[in-house]
Amino acid sequence: MASENGHAAPARGGLPPLTAHHLAESVKAGHYGASDAVENLPPADSTMLSQTEQTLIARAREHFTALRQEAAASLNAIQAQVASRRDLFTQQRFEGRVRGVEATMRAMLNKHGSELEQRIYDALRAKREYAFFNYENKRRADPKLDKWQFILFFLVVPLVLESLLNGNFFAEASDFGLIGGAATAVIISALNIALGFFMGVGPARYCQHVKSSHLFWALPAYAGMIALIVLFNLAVGHYREMLIANPDSRSYQVMLRVMESPFAIYDIKSVALVIIGCIVAFVAATKGYSAFGTYPGHAAAYKRWRQRWTAVEEERRRLDVGLLPELEAIRTQIDGFREDCREELGKLQGVKTATEKARDLYVSRLGQLRAAKDAAMMQYREANLRVRTDLPPAYFAQSLNLAEIDQPGELPEYVATRRQIEDFEQQLAGMPALIETKLRDRLMLLRGVDLASEIEQVKLRAAQAGREAFEQDEAAQKQAAEEFAAMPR
């Protein structure tokens, strides 16, 4: 009988389409219709449904419940999505964005103003240190600084010229001819330039230092370097004459000959070799003397001041060139809520479509269930009528009506979802005007502010703050010096 027709309920998620054959087979409508008819069941005077019919109705209601739950789950998920999006589009959020834009612009101005203030402080301090250096060392003019390319050129040219000349002189005394002479000449020229350059950079500059203590080492070193250069070039001249006289001469023999008779050089080319070497060394010394400023430490103090001042100018240019476009880009974000609302309205159309699809799917599946229910019931009754010998019950002539399936009402979840979407649409449509009304003064201020003028004000305030910080630092140092001087000894 129908009580034996147990069957598992369909899964809630992704229900397959229900057919009349599937529903009829799940309760074996045809089989039990004929089986009941053998005993003329249900009786002709019966007003109650048979067990099989009741099982069929129960199975149809199970399918209905599953369809209902599936549709409710889909619509509830859409409601949750709309609710989460709605929480993002509140008046407080857009007010916070406008205030955030203003705060960001102000923070950027303050940040760059602080950096400029520090640059100005460093420049003033470096200028003070440079002025103190000039006073202490009696400097009345700024140093003249050469570019490193010019210095390098000024050293390479003498090296090449001396190497060419000395190469010709040594070619006559070398077993390898011009190549051997050129190699020897390059080494000699490089040593001459190195000795002269370091003499100019070191002892020559310190000989004029205001602190006489430097003279104790600078003057002896200066005289010693001059003597070393002269002796080195005399040794070069002797070395050439020895090679001409005896190609197998050793270099250590040169020092013995120089010590015995330093000026005993008779060949005119050897004499020229000595003179050219001394001239090149002293030319390199003049370049070393002026390469880093003629006074020790003067160029370093001057460059430090100029670098700090250049940093101030670069920071000012960065404020004008880089900060203004950044602020303009940030300011455009205050109107971003309009674009956000338009984009969200566009996305909401997709949510509407998803809602309608979920409802249409539910209605379609419900229609399939209704048709399957009627067809399965008809299969049971037709099988019963063909076999039974008694009159059928009167209700066989009537169709079975289930209100929830045959006259379904609108899904409450669908109604709630549509109402929520419509409310959200109204909120998005009215949000820009609401923000404009609520923050009219603040928006007018942000849109009307002259950013170029604000940047100029920042530069002026930074310059003033940098000077005040420097003056306070100077006053603190002066007070500390006075207190130290007033301490009892």
NORTAUR-V327381 format. One record per residue. N is the residue number from 0. SS is DSSP state (@ for helix, = for strand, . for the rest). PHI is phi as a letter, one per 40 degrees, with the letter a starting at -180 (* if undefined). NEAR is the number of other ideal C-beta (glycine too) atoms within 8 Angstrom. Layout:
[[N/SS/PHI/NEAR] [N/SS/PHI/NEAR]]
This chain:
[[0/./*/8] [1/@/c/13] [2/@/c/6] [3/@/c/5] [4/./c/11] [5/./c/3] [6/./a/7] [7/./c/3] [8/./c/5] [9/./c/10] [10/./c/6] [11/./c/8] [12/./c/6] [13/./g/5] [14/./c/13] [15/./c/5] [16/./c/6] [17/./c/12] [18/./b/8] [19/@/c/11] [20/@/c/6] [21/@/c/9] [22/@/c/17] [23/@/c/15] [24/@/c/8] [25/@/c/9] [26/@/b/15] [27/./f/10] [28/@/c/15] [29/@/c/10] [30/@/c/8] [31/@/c/14] [32/@/c/16] [33/@/c/12] [34/@/c/8] [35/@/c/14] [36/@/c/14] [37/@/d/8] [38/./b/5] [39/./f/9] [40/./b/7] [41/./c/8] [42/./c/8] [43/./c/8] [44/./c/5] [45/./c/9] [46/./b/6] [47/./b/5] [48/./c/8] [49/./c/12] [50/@/c/8] [51/@/c/16] [52/@/c/12] [53/@/c/10] [54/@/c/12] [55/@/c/16] [56/@/c/12] [57/@/c/8] [58/@/c/12] [59/@/c/14] [60/@/c/11] [61/@/c/10] [62/@/c/13] [63/@/c/13] [64/@/c/8] [65/@/c/13] [66/@/c/13] [67/@/c/10] [68/@/c/9] [69/@/c/13] [70/@/c/15] [71/@/c/10] [72/@/c/10] [73/@/c/10] [74/@/c/16] [75/@/c/9] [76/@/c/8] [77/@/c/13] [78/@/d/12] [79/@/c/8] [80/@/c/9] [81/@/c/14] [82/@/c/9] [83/@/c/8] [84/@/c/11] [85/@/c/11] [86/@/c/7] [87/@/c/7] [88/./b/14] [89/./b/8] [90/@/c/9] [91/@/c/6] [92/@/c/9] [93/@/c/12] [94/@/c/11] [95/@/c/8] [96/@/c/12] [97/@/c/14] [98/@/c/9] [99/@/c/8] [100/@/c/13] [101/@/c/10] [102/@/c/8] [103/@/c/9] [104/@/c/12] [105/@/c/8] [106/@/c/8] [107/@/c/12] [108/@/c/13] [109/@/c/8] [110/@/c/8] [111/@/c/13] [112/@/c/13] [113/@/c/9] [114/@/c/9] [115/@/c/17] [116/@/d/13] [117/@/c/9] [118/@/c/13] [119/@/c/14] [120/@/c/12] [121/@/c/10] [122/@/c/13] [123/@/c/11] [124/@/c/11] [125/@/c/14] [126/@/c/11] [127/@/c/10] [128/@/c/11] [129/@/c/12] [130/@/c/8] [131/@/c/8] [132/@/c/12] [133/@/c/11] [134/@/c/7] [135/@/c/7] [136/./b/11] [137/./f/7] [138/./c/9] [139/./b/4] [140/./a/4] [141/./c/4] [142/./c/11] [143/./c/6] [144/./b/9] [145/./c/9] [146/./c/6] [147/@/c/6] [148/@/c/6] [149/@/c/8] [150/@/c/11] [151/@/c/8] [152/@/c/8] [153/@/c/10] [154/@/c/12] [155/@/c/8] [156/@/c/8] [157/@/c/13] [158/@/c/13] [159/@/c/8] [160/@/c/9] [161/@/c/15] [162/@/c/12] [163/@/c/9] [164/@/c/11] [165/@/c/16] [166/@/c/14] [167/@/c/10] [168/@/c/15] [169/@/c/15] [170/@/c/12] [171/./c/9] [172/./b/10] [173/./b/11] [174/./c/5] [175/./c/7] [176/@/g/8] [177/@/c/8] [178/@/c/7] [179/@/c/12] [180/@/c/18] [181/@/c/12] [182/@/c/9] [183/@/c/12] [184/@/c/16] [185/@/c/11] [186/@/c/8] [187/@/c/12] [188/@/c/15] [189/@/c/9] [190/@/c/9] [191/@/c/16] [192/@/c/14] [193/@/c/9] [194/@/c/14] [195/@/c/16] [196/@/c/14] [197/@/c/10] [198/@/c/16] [199/@/c/16] [200/@/c/11] [201/@/c/10] [202/@/d/12] [203/@/c/12] [204/@/c/14] [205/@/c/12] [206/./c/11] [207/./b/6] [208/./c/13] [209/./c/6] [210/./c/5] [211/@/c/7] [212/@/c/5] [213/@/c/10] [214/@/c/10] [215/@/c/8] [216/@/b/9] [217/@/c/13] [218/@/c/10] [219/@/c/8] [220/@/c/10] [221/@/c/12] [222/@/c/8] [223/@/c/8] [224/@/c/12] [225/@/c/9] [226/@/c/8] [227/@/c/9] [228/@/c/16] [229/@/c/9] [230/@/c/10] [231/@/c/12] [232/@/c/15] [233/@/c/13] [234/@/c/11] [235/@/c/12] [236/@/c/13] [237/@/c/14] [238/@/c/11] [239/@/c/15] [240/@/c/12] [241/@/c/12] [242/@/c/12] [243/@/c/8] [244/@/c/6] [245/./a/6] [246/./d/6] [247/./c/4] [248/./c/11] [249/./c/5] [250/./c/6] [251/@/c/6] [252/@/c/9] [253/@/c/12] [254/@/c/8] [255/@/c/8] [256/@/c/11] [257/@/c/12] [258/@/c/6] [259/@/c/6] [260/./a/6] [261/./c/7] [262/./b/5] [263/./c/8] [264/./b/11] [265/./b/5] [266/./c/9] [267/@/c/5] [268/@/c/9] [269/@/c/14] [270/@/c/10] [271/@/c/10] [272/@/c/14] [273/@/c/13] [274/@/c/9] [275/@/c/11] [276/@/c/17] [277/@/c/11] [278/@/c/8] [279/@/c/16] [280/@/c/15] [281/@/c/10] [282/@/c/10] [283/@/c/17] [284/@/c/13] [285/@/c/9] [286/@/c/13] [287/@/c/14] [288/@/c/11] [289/@/b/10] [290/@/c/10] [291/./b/6] [292/./g/14] [293/./c/8] [294/./b/12] [295/./c/7] [296/./g/9] [297/@/c/14] [298/@/c/11] [299/@/c/9] [300/@/c/12] [301/@/c/13] [302/@/c/9] [303/@/c/11] [304/@/c/13] [305/@/c/8] [306/@/c/9] [307/@/c/14] [308/@/c/11] [309/@/c/8] [310/@/c/11] [311/@/c/12] [312/@/c/8] [313/@/c/8] [314/@/c/12] [315/@/c/10] [316/@/c/8] [317/@/c/10] [318/@/c/14] [319/@/c/9] [320/@/c/7] [321/@/c/8] [322/@/c/13] [323/@/c/12] [324/@/c/7] [325/@/c/9] [326/@/c/14] [327/@/c/9] [328/@/c/8] [329/@/c/11] [330/@/c/12] [331/@/c/8] [332/@/c/9] [333/@/c/11] [334/@/c/7] [335/@/c/9] [336/@/c/11] [337/@/c/8] [338/@/c/8] [339/@/c/9] [340/@/c/13] [341/@/c/8] [342/@/c/8] [343/@/c/11] [344/@/c/11] [345/@/c/8] [346/@/c/9] [347/@/c/13] [348/@/c/8] [349/@/c/8] [350/@/c/12] [351/@/d/9] [352/@/c/8] [353/@/c/9] [354/@/c/14] [355/@/c/8] [356/@/c/8] [357/@/c/13] [358/@/c/12] [359/@/c/8] [360/@/c/10] [361/@/c/13] [362/@/c/8] [363/@/c/8] [364/@/c/12] [365/@/c/12] [366/@/c/8] [367/@/c/11] [368/@/c/14] [369/@/c/10] [370/@/c/9] [371/@/c/15] [372/@/c/15] [373/@/c/11] [374/@/c/11] [375/@/c/14] [376/@/c/13] [377/@/c/8] [378/@/c/13] [379/@/c/17] [380/@/c/11] [381/@/c/9] [382/@/c/14] [383/@/c/14] [384/@/c/10] [385/@/c/8] [386/@/b/9] [387/./c/11] [388/./b/3] [389/./c/7] [390/./c/4] [391/./c/11] [392/./c/11] [393/@/c/7] [394/@/c/8] [395/@/c/9] [396/@/c/5] [397/./b/6] [398/./c/5] [399/./c/10] [400/./b/6] [401/./b/11] [402/@/d/6] [403/@/c/8] [404/@/b/12] [405/@/c/8] [406/./b/6] [407/./c/6] [408/./c/4] [409/./c/5] [410/./c/12] [411/@/d/6] [412/@/c/11] [413/@/c/13] [414/@/c/9] [415/@/c/10] [416/@/c/13] [417/@/c/9] [418/@/c/8] [419/@/c/12] [420/@/c/13] [421/@/c/8] [422/@/c/8] [423/@/c/13] [424/@/c/10] [425/@/c/8] [426/@/c/10] [427/@/c/12] [428/@/c/8] [429/@/c/8] [430/@/c/13] [431/@/d/9] [432/@/c/7] [433/@/c/9] [434/@/c/14] [435/@/d/9] [436/@/c/7] [437/@/c/8] [438/./b/10] [439/@/d/8] [440/@/c/6] [441/@/c/10] [442/@/c/12] [443/@/c/8] [444/@/c/8] [445/@/c/13] [446/@/c/8] [447/@/c/6] [448/./c/7] [449/./c/6] [450/@/c/10] [451/@/c/7] [452/@/c/7] [453/@/c/11] [454/@/c/14] [455/@/c/8] [456/@/c/8] [457/@/c/13] [458/@/c/12] [459/@/c/8] [460/@/c/9] [461/@/c/13] [462/@/c/11] [463/@/c/8] [464/@/c/10] [465/@/c/15] [466/@/c/10] [467/@/c/8] [468/@/c/10] [469/@/c/13] [470/@/c/8] [471/@/c/8] [472/@/c/10] [473/@/c/9] [474/@/c/8] [475/@/c/8] [476/@/c/8] [477/@/c/8] [478/@/c/8] [479/@/c/8] [480/@/c/8] [481/@/c/8] [482/@/c/8] [483/@/c/7] [484/@/c/6] [485/@/c/5] [486/./c/6] [487/./c/2] [488/./c/2]]
